[in-house]
Every structure is written in C-alpha cells, then in structure tokens.
Amino acid sequence: MTDDKYGQSKAVDVLNARALNAKREYVRDLANRDDGEAVSLMVECLCDESWFLRDLAEQAFPKLGDRGATALLPLLEEGLWFTRVSAARVLGRMGFRPAVPGLLRLTEDANRTVADAAREALIAIGHQGGAARIAHAIYRLPPDSRRSRLDEFVARDRSLGSRIDRLTHSEELMNLADVEGLSDDSSAVRATEEGVEWEVLTGPPRSDLGPGDQGEGRG
C-alpha cells in the first residue's frame, strides 16, 4: 500500500511538472507572436485563477509593446481584484503613461492590495519619465483630493513626490489640453525645471525595479 501511494505521488508530481511547463511554453509562444489574438489571449492569462499563469503573463507582457499595454487599460476598471493587481503591475513595469488616470482612480479601490499596486505602479511610471503626466492628472482632482494624493507620493517616495508637487504649480504645463506626448523629456517640462539639477529631479532609481524597468516610458 505504501509503495502504491508513493507511485501515485510521483505520477502526480510528473503531471504537475508537465502542466507547469505547458503553461510556460504557452505564454512564451504568445509573447513571441505579433497579432491581436495573442494580445487577447495574454489578457485572458492575467484573468486566470492560476497565480502561476498570471505571474508568467506579467513577466512576458512587456514584449507585446504599447498595443499590449493599451489592452490592459480596461482591466483597471473591472474584473477580479487579482486581475486589477496584475494589470497595474504590468503597466507600471512598462512605464505606460496613458495608464496614469486609470491608476490614479485605482488608488481609491476598496481592496487594499489593489490600491497599493496602483500606487506602486504610478511611482514606477514616475521614475520612467512620467512625473509630469502624473502631476497633470493629479492637478485635475478637487483640491482636498489633490493634496492627499501628493502627500501619499511624498510619503512613499520623497524625491518623486516633491517633483510632482512642483510640477503642479506650473500653470502652463497643467493647462495643456493634449498630454499624449507629455513626458519628462518634453521641452515644456524641461523649460519648467531649468536651473534645477536633473539628477535631483529624477532621484535615484527604485531598488525594487528590475534592470528592465529603468528604461523610458511610453505614451
């Protein structure tokens, strides 16, 4: 009987290993494809109940580029809590600036894990050229909410939070109607910050961001 149980256990282990490898291959294949169906299927992976599959998709999603990031925006507003967390993490890792308004709303999510993921994603975007975009979104909040959001940023990342706060005082930047191309490298932003050391403005890179997360943001 003991030998039978041992044999059954080994068989289950083999099946589990095969299942995990199959999931790895599946996500890897999707990430290497360049079509709309691959994006849709990868989004489905982020909605799956399997933590392992979601984690694989989170790591691979940046390979899909801006089209993949755009497909994630609706997930910030709907779905199960773990899907919203995954979407926030990916968008933050990608430095996807168009996600800023949605992430800002997500910081008010009733689920604390979701709200924290949204805050961390915004900080990641802020360190990838998105401080001005964040300031622009915060400026449009009611005064009390605006101050609360700025204080949250300062508490989590003093250098970035202080920079965002300064940017909200630039009427020219805050009144821009078209923010699609607004990044920290924009001439309008640089003109606002003339005379201030660039290294001081950007601050040191976050230690919890991977090597691939320090690049330029998009959007």
N, C-alpha and C positions, 0 to 999 in steps of 0.2 A: 504493500500500500504506500509506504514511504517513497519507494522508487517511482511509483506511478505519479505521485504528487510532484516529485522533483521533475519528472519528464514533462508533465503538464506545465509547470512553471517555466521551464526552459523554452517550451513551444510558444508560450505567451510572450516571453521576452523577445524571441525571434520575430514574432508577428508585430510587436510594438516597434522594434527597430526598423522593420521594413516600412511600417506606416510613417514613421518619422522621416525616413529617407525619401519616401514618396512625396511627402509634403515639401521637403527641401527642393527636390527636383521640380515640382510643380511651380513653386514660387520663382525659382531661378529661371525657368522657361518663360514665365510671364514677364519677368523683368527684362529679358533679352528680346522680347517681341516689340514691334513698333506699330501697334494698331489699337483701335478703340476698344475692341473686345478684351484685349489684355488689360487695359486700364480698368474696365468694368469688373473683370474677374479679380483683379488685385484689390479693388474696393470691397468686393464680397469677402475676401480673406480677412480684411480688417473688421468685418461684421461677424465673423465666425466665433463660436463659443470657445474654440480651442485657443488657449493662450499661446501655445507653441506656434500655431499658424499665424496668429496676429503678429507675434514678435518677428517672424520671418518676413512678413509683408512690410512691417515698419522699417526693417533694415534695408529691404530691397526697393522700396517705393521711390526713393530719390532718383533712381535710374530712369524712371519714366518722365522726369523733367516737369516743365510747367503744366503740360497737359494733365499729367497725373495729379499734380498739386491742386489744380482747378477742380478736378473731380472730387476732391476731398472736402471742399468748402461746404456743401450741403450737409455733410456728416456732423459739422459743428452745431447744427441746429436740430438734429433729430437722431434717432437711434438709441441703442442701449448705452449705458454710461461708459462701458469699456471701449466702445467704438468711438465715442467722442474723445476719450483719452488718447487713443491711438492716432486719430486724425490730428489732434493738437500736437502730439509729439512729432509726427512726420512733418507737419507744416513748419514747426519751429526748427527742426533739423535742417530743412531746406531753405530757411530764411525767406519764406514766401510772403512778401509784404502785402499782397492783396488779402491775405487772411487776417490782417490786423483787426478790422472792425468786428469780424465774427469772433475772434479770440477774445477781444475786449468784452463782448457780451457774455462769453462763456465763463469769464471770471466770476460771474454772478450765479453760476449754476448751483443748484441746491446740493449737488453731490460734491463734497469737498475734494475728492480725488480729481474730479473733472476740473474744478475751478483752479486747483493748484497746477494741473497740467497746462491749462491755458496761460497762467501767469508765467510759468517757466518757458513756454513756447514764445511768448512775447519778449521775454528777456533774450532768448536765443536770437530772435529776429532783430532785436535792437543792437546786438553785437555783430550783426551781419549787414549793416547798412540801413537798418530800418528805424532808427531813433526818430527821425523826422516824421515818418509815416505814423508812428505811434503817437507822437505829440499832436499831429493833425487830427487823429481820431479822438484823443482824449479832450482836446480843445472843444469839441462839439458836444461834450457832455454838460449837464447842468453844473453850475459852479461847485455845489457840495460834492457831487459825484466826481468831478474833475479833481478836486483837492484830495479826495480819498484815494483815487487811483494813483495820483502822483506820489502820495505818501507810501503806498504799497510798493511802488517801484524803488523808491529811495531805501525802504526797509530791506528789500531783497538784494538790491544792487545799487549802492550809493552813487557810484560814478555815473552809471547809465541813467538812474533816476534823476540826478541833478541836471544831466544834459537835456533830458526830455523836458524837464521843468523850464529850463532856459529857453528851449525852442518854442514852448507855448507862448512866450512873451513876444515873439516876432509876428507882428500883425500881417506882414507881407506873406510869410510862409503859411500862417494859419488861415488866411483868406484865399489861398489857391483853390480854384474850382476843379482843376484837373490834377489829380495826385497819382495818376497811373505811373508816371515816370519819376516820381519823387523818391529820391534816395539820399543817403548822407553824402554821396559824392556829387550830388547836383550842385550846379553853380549857385543856385539860390541859397542852398543850405550853407555852403562854404562862405558865401558873402556874409551871411548872418553871423558866422563864427570866426570872422577874420580877427587875427590878433590873439587867438586862443590856441594853445598848443594842441595839435591834433591827437597826440598820444593821450593827453589828459582827457580829451573829449570822449575818445573811444574806450579808454580804460583797458586794463589787462584782460585777455581772453578768459572766459569762464573755464574753470578747471574741469567742469563736468561735461564739456562738449568734446566730442571726439575729434580726431585730426581732420576728418572730412567735413566737420561742421563749422569750420572757421572761414569758409570761403564767402564770396559775395552773395548777397541775397538777390532775389529776383522780384520783379513785379512792378 
